[in-house]
Amino acid sequence: MKEPQVMPAMKYAERQASRATRRSWLASAGVVGAAALLLARSGWGQEKKSVEDEEIAPPEDLMREHGVLNRVLLVYDEAIRRIDTKGDLRPDSLRDAASIVRTFIEDYHEKLEEDYLFLRFEKAGRLTELTKVLRAQHQAGRSLTDQVTQLASLQALKDPTRADTLKGALRQFTRMYRPHEAREDTVLFPALRDIVSKQEFAAVGEDFEKKEHQLFGEGGFENIVERVATIEKTLGIYDLAQFTPHA
């Protein structure tokens, strides 16, 4: 029987040192790897996405467009006030506001609602009474926008009868659209996730973005907001602080 070979002391010490070094390296690599994973998950060190690169969910997209509409309603409120007090009202500002309603709200925003949301709810048999009323109000809004566009002139403003008709159209529009958009924001839009899959929900958002770029180009929403801001500045209602009540 062969006797087992005994490793020389020097070689044994070298091998143990090598093993210790390898264990130390693996441990440090694990720490570094874990740290890298945490950083990757947190997003630290990654290039920050611009607002344009962020995906906007369909309800959020429609709600921010309602924000544009609400600012136009404030313009209409100011126009009504000036007609009532016989104050100075530039017809071109009112016509531009009505133009934004026609092109951005009625021909774009409301078409999205009708073609992408109302049809899906009606197909699913959900909120059909609500979509019926909303559709009717879209049509009524178009008729009112026609009146505002036709009567937003110096001649009409100087004629008491036509000025009253204009004021009536503006009042009907604001009275209808405030509850209209509030009902969509709080009832219709939140329910969209209940009737479509995650994939379909994402696809609707992509379709919205494509349509916006097709009709208004890159930065279409931002350009519309700038147009509204210009009207507000012309009418002296841009400064948000002026709406703060003082004790």
C-alpha positions as CSV (number, residue, x, y, z in Angstrom):
1,M,0.0,0.0,0.0
2,K,1.3,3.4,-1.1
3,E,1.7,6.0,1.5
4,P,-0.2,9.3,0.9
5,Q,1.9,12.2,-0.2
6,V,2.2,15.1,2.1
7,M,2.0,18.6,0.5
8,P,5.0,20.7,1.4
9,A,4.2,23.4,3.9
10,M,5.2,26.2,1.5
11,K,2.9,25.0,-1.3
12,Y,0.0,24.4,1.2
13,A,0.3,28.0,2.5
14,E,0.4,29.4,-1.1
15,R,-2.8,27.5,-2.0
16,Q,-4.6,28.6,1.1
17,A,-3.7,32.2,0.3
18,S,-4.9,31.8,-3.2
19,R,-8.3,30.4,-2.0
20,A,-8.7,33.3,0.4
21,T,-7.9,35.8,-2.3
22,R,-10.5,34.2,-4.6
23,R,-13.2,34.2,-1.8
24,S,-12.5,37.9,-1.2
25,W,-12.8,38.7,-4.9
26,L,-16.1,36.9,-5.2
27,A,-17.5,38.6,-2.1
28,S,-16.5,42.0,-3.4
29,A,-17.9,41.2,-6.9
30,G,-21.2,40.2,-5.2
31,V,-21.3,43.6,-3.4
32,V,-20.5,45.5,-6.6
33,G,-23.1,43.5,-8.5
34,A,-25.8,44.1,-5.9
35,A,-25.0,47.8,-5.9
36,A,-25.1,48.0,-9.7
37,L,-28.5,46.2,-9.6
38,L,-29.9,48.7,-7.0
39,L,-28.6,51.6,-9.1
40,A,-30.2,50.2,-12.2
41,R,-33.5,49.7,-10.5
42,S,-33.4,53.2,-9.0
43,G,-32.6,54.7,-12.4
44,W,-29.6,56.6,-11.0
45,G,-27.0,57.5,-13.6
46,Q,-29.4,56.9,-16.5
47,E,-30.3,59.7,-18.9
48,K,-33.4,61.4,-17.7
49,K,-36.3,61.2,-20.2
50,S,-37.9,64.3,-21.5
51,V,-41.6,65.0,-21.0
52,E,-42.1,64.3,-24.7
53,D,-40.5,60.8,-24.3
54,E,-42.8,59.9,-21.4
55,E,-45.8,57.7,-22.2
56,I,-49.1,59.4,-21.3
57,A,-52.0,57.2,-20.4
58,P,-55.2,57.9,-22.5
59,P,-57.2,59.3,-19.5
60,E,-54.4,61.6,-18.5
61,D,-54.0,62.7,-22.1
62,L,-57.7,63.6,-22.3
63,M,-57.8,65.2,-18.9
64,R,-54.9,67.6,-19.8
65,E,-56.9,68.5,-23.0
66,H,-59.8,69.3,-20.6
67,G,-57.4,71.7,-18.9
68,V,-57.1,73.6,-22.2
69,L,-60.8,73.6,-22.5
70,N,-61.2,75.0,-19.0
71,R,-58.8,77.8,-19.8
72,V,-60.9,78.7,-22.9
73,L,-64.0,78.7,-20.6
74,L,-62.3,81.3,-18.5
75,V,-61.8,83.3,-21.7
76,Y,-65.5,83.0,-22.4
77,D,-66.3,84.0,-18.8
78,E,-64.2,87.2,-19.3
79,A,-65.9,87.9,-22.6
80,I,-69.3,87.6,-21.0
81,R,-68.3,89.9,-18.2
82,R,-67.1,92.5,-20.7
83,I,-70.3,92.3,-22.8
84,D,-72.3,92.8,-19.6
85,T,-70.2,95.8,-18.5
86,K,-69.8,97.2,-22.0
87,G,-66.1,96.8,-21.5
88,D,-63.5,96.6,-24.3
89,L,-63.5,93.2,-25.9
90,R,-61.3,92.4,-28.9
91,P,-63.3,90.2,-31.3
92,D,-60.1,88.6,-32.7
93,S,-59.3,87.1,-29.2
94,L,-62.8,85.6,-29.0
95,R,-62.6,84.2,-32.5
96,D,-59.2,82.7,-31.8
97,A,-60.6,81.0,-28.6
98,A,-63.5,79.6,-30.7
99,S,-61.0,78.4,-33.3
100,I,-59.1,76.5,-30.6
101,V,-62.4,74.9,-29.5
102,R,-63.3,73.9,-33.0
103,T,-59.9,72.5,-34.1
104,F,-58.4,71.1,-30.9
105,I,-61.5,70.3,-28.8
106,E,-64.3,69.4,-31.2
107,D,-62.4,68.1,-34.3
108,Y,-59.7,66.3,-32.4
109,H,-60.4,65.8,-28.6
110,E,-64.0,64.9,-29.0
111,K,-63.4,62.7,-32.0
112,L,-60.9,60.7,-29.9
113,E,-63.6,60.3,-27.2
114,E,-66.3,59.3,-29.7
115,D,-64.1,56.9,-31.8
116,Y,-61.9,55.4,-29.2
117,L,-63.9,55.5,-25.9
118,F,-67.6,55.9,-26.5
119,L,-67.7,53.0,-29.1
120,R,-65.8,50.7,-26.7
121,F,-68.2,51.5,-23.8
122,E,-71.2,51.0,-26.1
123,K,-69.9,47.7,-27.4
124,A,-69.3,46.5,-23.8
125,G,-72.8,47.7,-22.8
126,R,-71.3,50.0,-20.1
127,L,-72.2,53.6,-19.4
128,T,-74.3,53.8,-22.5
129,E,-76.7,56.4,-21.2
130,L,-73.8,58.6,-20.3
131,T,-72.1,58.3,-23.7
132,K,-75.5,59.1,-25.3
133,V,-75.7,62.4,-23.4
134,L,-72.1,63.2,-24.0
135,R,-72.5,62.7,-27.8
136,A,-75.6,65.0,-27.8
137,Q,-73.6,67.6,-25.9
138,H,-70.8,67.4,-28.4
139,Q,-73.2,68.2,-31.2
140,A,-74.8,71.0,-29.2
141,G,-71.4,72.5,-28.5
142,R,-70.6,72.6,-32.2
143,S,-73.7,74.6,-32.9
144,L,-72.8,77.0,-30.1
145,T,-69.2,77.4,-31.5
146,D,-70.7,78.2,-34.9
147,Q,-72.7,81.1,-33.3
148,V,-69.7,82.4,-31.3
149,T,-67.5,82.4,-34.5
150,Q,-70.2,84.2,-36.5
151,L,-70.9,86.8,-33.8
152,A,-67.4,87.6,-32.7
153,S,-67.1,90.8,-34.6
154,L,-67.1,94.5,-33.9
155,Q,-70.4,95.0,-35.7
156,A,-72.1,92.3,-33.6
157,L,-70.7,93.7,-30.4
158,K,-72.1,97.1,-31.2
159,D,-75.5,95.7,-31.8
160,P,-77.3,95.1,-28.5
161,T,-79.4,92.2,-29.8
162,R,-76.6,90.4,-31.5
163,A,-74.3,91.0,-28.5
164,D,-76.9,89.4,-26.2
165,T,-77.2,86.4,-28.6
166,L,-73.4,86.0,-28.4
167,K,-73.4,86.3,-24.6
168,G,-76.2,83.7,-24.5
169,A,-74.2,81.3,-26.7
170,L,-71.1,81.7,-24.5
171,R,-73.1,81.1,-21.3
172,Q,-74.7,78.0,-22.6
173,F,-71.4,76.7,-23.7
174,T,-69.7,77.2,-20.4
175,R,-72.7,75.9,-18.4
176,M,-72.8,72.7,-20.4
177,Y,-69.1,71.9,-20.7
178,R,-68.1,72.3,-17.0
179,P,-70.3,69.4,-15.9
180,H,-69.7,67.6,-19.2
181,E,-66.0,67.3,-18.7
182,A,-66.3,66.7,-14.9
183,R,-68.5,63.7,-15.6
184,E,-66.0,62.3,-18.1
185,D,-63.0,62.9,-15.8
186,T,-64.6,61.2,-12.8
187,V,-66.8,58.5,-14.3
188,L,-66.0,57.7,-17.9
189,F,-62.2,57.9,-18.1
190,P,-61.5,56.0,-14.9
191,A,-63.7,53.1,-16.2
192,L,-61.7,52.6,-19.4
193,R,-59.3,50.2,-17.7
194,D,-62.2,48.0,-16.7
195,I,-63.3,47.3,-20.3
196,V,-60.0,46.9,-22.2
197,S,-56.9,44.8,-21.7
198,K,-53.5,46.3,-20.8
199,Q,-52.3,45.9,-24.3
200,E,-55.4,47.6,-25.8
201,F,-55.1,50.4,-23.2
202,A,-51.5,51.0,-24.3
203,A,-52.5,50.9,-28.0
204,V,-55.1,53.5,-27.4
205,G,-52.5,55.8,-25.9
206,E,-50.2,55.3,-28.9
207,D,-53.1,56.1,-31.3
208,F,-53.8,59.3,-29.4
209,E,-50.2,60.4,-29.7
210,K,-50.0,59.6,-33.5
211,K,-53.2,61.5,-34.1
212,E,-52.0,64.6,-32.2
213,H,-48.7,64.6,-34.2
214,Q,-50.5,64.1,-37.4
215,L,-52.9,67.0,-36.9
216,F,-50.8,69.5,-34.9
217,G,-47.2,68.4,-35.4
218,E,-44.5,67.9,-32.8
219,G,-45.3,69.8,-29.6
220,G,-48.9,70.2,-30.7
221,F,-50.3,70.3,-27.2
222,E,-47.7,72.7,-26.0
223,N,-48.4,75.0,-29.0
224,I,-52.1,75.0,-28.2
225,V,-51.4,75.9,-24.6
226,E,-49.2,78.8,-25.8
227,R,-52.1,80.1,-28.0
228,V,-54.5,80.1,-25.1
229,A,-51.9,81.9,-22.9
230,T,-51.6,84.6,-25.5
231,I,-55.3,85.2,-25.5
232,E,-55.3,85.3,-21.7
233,K,-52.5,87.9,-21.7
234,T,-54.4,90.0,-24.2
235,L,-57.5,89.9,-22.0
236,G,-55.5,90.5,-18.8
237,I,-56.5,87.2,-17.2
238,Y,-53.2,85.3,-17.5
239,D,-51.8,86.1,-14.0
240,L,-53.1,83.3,-11.8
241,A,-52.6,85.3,-8.6
242,Q,-55.5,87.6,-9.5
243,F,-58.0,84.8,-8.9
244,T,-56.9,84.4,-5.3
245,P,-59.5,85.8,-2.9
246,H,-58.3,88.3,-0.4
247,A,-59.6,88.4,3.2
